[in-house]
């Protein structure tokens, strides 16, 4: 084992690292190959494409009717019609047929009076080349159809074939070898989910990077997984660089740990140009050269791996094929709340986006570089420059869109308390979408009070809330009156749900009530301040004569019920307050505490909108209610009712 640690001695900015990459590899290109046109979509021409034939390569009828020499029709009128004789001075043709010799016009069949089998009559003349596609009308032989460097699209295929070009010279697609490393990795083919042990990690990065290679026009192979062993990784990289590959990606081992071998491997076989880039995620990325082949050390965390590839390896692959760099669609968005960021690192912040009152509002997703779902759920990415400490609330910033803008504009933005039925609702509303109005849901979990504040600031279409009034036991109404006195809103019940203590399967500690947590033996996982569950827990503590200091772990919090359930499942906590559906989902035990109303707070100005109407119709459907009941821990007796 090599226990020496790699240290980032000279981190580069993204711009500096990219400049370094292209300084060394700008002229590095794939070879040229000749392929059939029918297989050339998305390839780049290495030689100009010159038409071999004209299109059409004969005079062709453009209508169904009879072909004639236009001169014989001159003088025809309604008062003095002319008679033509088929097969003598007129010839039947269909669209696309070659024009008979000595003809130069077509009379449409609907302009003929058919007298009998041997005679037709016309009441108007035609002019030369009327309704005829002349030879070379589209393409003339020897015409330059496309110059070298042209990217062939679907339309290009038709032009090439029509011009008699059946093969083209194109730049070869780069071949990439992806080498996953890590002793903890397990291939999905070799393990079942129920066989996973603590420390096991399903190797997914190589599949993701393979897909990104295809997105950038490259072919790829995935090497068998290699354990954290310097000589084994070294042998694989040396063989790949000496073989048929144009680029090598080592996944994992690019950081500064004692078993991070990407840097020593590249430096021992060639040269390292950059190790460490001031960006987050993706800081540990490195690249260099072995022989003449570029070799990348890609971070092991999934989001970091994707960002590193898209910033460096992807653009290089495009350049090898003379393809332009991908330019994402952008839009100006306004953060729903202030975003803090570290100075000195450019951050790629994943966000959900929706259109509220004509303004695109973004809500940040968790920042962890290991959370690939923050990319699958994201509508866009905000790049925060390294020289600022964040983005203030209501500051308009540019976002790179990951979904089409029309889809984002048809998204309902729900901010507030988390509930499992919101995910179910998001799926159900898509199942019921009809016609051209495809509604989606973007839900951001900031707690019930956070949802009310988002409504107050105009940052969402509705909020999910379950705020208990300890005086009268009602939900949400008193809070709406207090915090949204000048906002006309309606409160619609989504579900009734059971809240209680989520405990390990079998309840080994025999926890029966919140009072049992006072002993200090059991670690508790809380919800974040401002959430309805936190307010409920504090209310129940007060009812029981307890203080926050009596609860071990009171200060430890999570943002969703499922995160609380996972904390209990993993052993981080012996109990947490949450909904029964979350306990059921992970086969945990549940101690009921209260049945509460989880409602949607909807501003009046949105209530009659098409998006909200579709959502309310979905909530009221039997299909949605049946799916809710199947989760367990829910009641639908008030679902869809306007409570306020």
Buried (B, 14 or more C-beta within 10 A) or exposed (E): EBEEEBEBEEBBBBEBBBEBBBEBBEEBBBEEEEEEBEEBEBBBBBEBBBBBBBBBBEBBBBBBBBBBBBEBBEEBEEEEEBBBEBEEBBBBBEEEBBBBEEBBBBBBBEBBEEEEEEEBEBBEBBEEBBBBBBBBBBBBBEBEBBEBEBBBEEEBBEBBEBBBBEEBBBBBBBBBBBBBBBEEBBBEEEBEEEEEEEEEBEBBBBBBBBEBBEBBBBBBBBBEBBEBBBEBBBBBBBEBBEEEBBBBBBBBBBBEEEBBBBBBBBBBBBEBBBBBBBBBBBBBBBBBBBEEBBBBBBBBBBBBBBBBBBBBBBBBBBBBBBBEEEEEEEBEBBBBBEBEBBEEBBBBBBBBBBBBEEBBBBBBBBBBBBBBEBBEBBBBBBBBEBEEEBBEEBEEBEBBBBBEBEBBBBBBBBBBBBBBBBEBBBEBBEEBBEEEEBBBBBBBBBBBBBBBBBBBBBBBBBBBBBBBBBEEEBBBBBBBEEBBEEBEBBBBBBBBBBBBBBBBEEBEBEBEEBBBBBEEEBBBBBBBEBBBBBBBBBBBBEEBEBEEEBBBBBEBBBBBBBBBBBBBBEEBBBBBBBBBBBBBBBEBBBBEBBBBBBBBBBBEEBBEEEBBEBBBEBBBBEEBBEBBBEBBBBBBEBBBEEBB
